[in-house]
Amino acid sequence: MIELPEAITIGMQANKALAGRTVMDVLPATHLHKFTFFNGQPEMYQELLIGKRVESAVGKGIFVDLRLEDNLFLSIFDGINMRFNKEDAKVPGKYQMLITFDDNTFLTFTTSMYGGIYAFRDALDNKYRTLSFESVSPLSEAYDEAFFERLIAGEKKDISAKALLASEQRIPGVGNGVLQDILFHAGIHPKRKIFSLTDIDKSNLFHSLKTTLQAMTDGGGRDTETDFFGNKGRYRTVLSKNTYAQPCPRCGNQIRKEAYMGGSIYYCPTCQKL
């Protein structure tokens, strides 16, 4: 799923690879995924995008935008895999959309679990895209410890650490994937209520938020996700589907996996006491 490290990485890669290319065709889904969401009918994307030149691309929060001439946008989020293919690449049998360019390179769009592919002019009425692009990024200097403390102070004190970090896009680009390592490095259990956090806990959580997200971004995303070219990220996750069967790298205890708040959580019961 696209979270902040992947959004930034894919946006940078797409900007370098696509800027200056012109859309020649837009092909609809071969096998439509029922949890792929479009802005209107996908057949309308042809009229909007064909003949338009890609000007730039950028990723913020959980969204990646391709910006085309005439103030057109193609925006993806969550579980959409947008892949760049060279002219001699084999076209996959299943995709949600395919875009060809004037040099015969092409993009394929597939869906993992769920996601959105939105084509629009000027602006999109979408709460989460607005949060992604207009909120203060946790990687910016403006997102300091005082900013984070105000976030916690403004929330209900009976919500959990996972809810604070990964629901409602309170922190743009932070979701159930990146929060696992953030909480591990902070020594905080995902289910722990925020009213129980001490000042030291809050400070540890803030610094883990900043440093873990930066390490993930510097690594081109997490090793559980793929980039614009289909390559795994270089950041090796501590707690994820790749590692939970292994012992805790800090204490050697067994990592646990549980279902919680609509997704899986991973934690060390020794290092992250509830």
C-alpha positions, 0 to 999 in steps of 0.5 A: 500500500502507498504510504509516505515513503512510497508516495515520495519515491514513486513521485520522484521516479515518475517525474524523472521517467515521464516528464515530456512524454505525451499520452497516446492511448488510455485502455480500460480494465481487462479484468475490473477489480471491484475495489478499484475506484474511479472518478466518474466512468473510466471510459471518460479518461480517454477524452481527458488524457489522450494527446496531453503531455506529462509535465511533472509528477509528485507524491505526498501523503498517500497519493501520487499525482501525474500532472499533465498540461491544461491543468489535468491530473491523474492521481493514484492512492492506497493499493494502486500499483503504477508500473512503468514499462519500456517499449519492448515489455510484455503487456500483462494479461490483467490490469485496471488501466493501461496508458501508452506514450508517444515513445511506445513506453506504457504504464500499467495500473493494477490493484492490491486490495483496494485503491483509486485512480482519479483523472480530473481537471483543476481540483478533486473533492477528496478529503484524503487527497486534500490532507495529503497535499495541504497538511504539514508533512511529518518530514518537514521542519515545520513538523516539530515536537510542539506540533506533534504535542498539539496533535496529541492534546487535541485528540480523545485520550482513550484512542490507541497509539495505532489510532493516533498514527494511522487513522483519519490521516491525522499524520499524512502518509502514515498508515498501518504499514509504517506505524509498525516500526515507528511504534517498535522503535518508540517502545510503544504497544499499538493498543496502548491508550494515549492517555497513558503516554508519559512526556518521555513516551511522547518524545520517543514517539515523535523522534521515532516518527521522524527518523523511521519515516526518513530512513524508509524514504531514504531507502526508496520505500519499504521492502514490503512494497514496490516502486514505479519500476516494480522493485522492492524498497531497500528499507528492511522492515523490523516488524512486517509480514516479512519478519513476524515469524522471526525473534525480536531483534532487540530482546529475542522474544517471539514477535506477535501478530494480531488483528486490530482495527481492521488490519494486522499489528506486529509487536514484541510483548517484551519491548512494547508492553501494554 
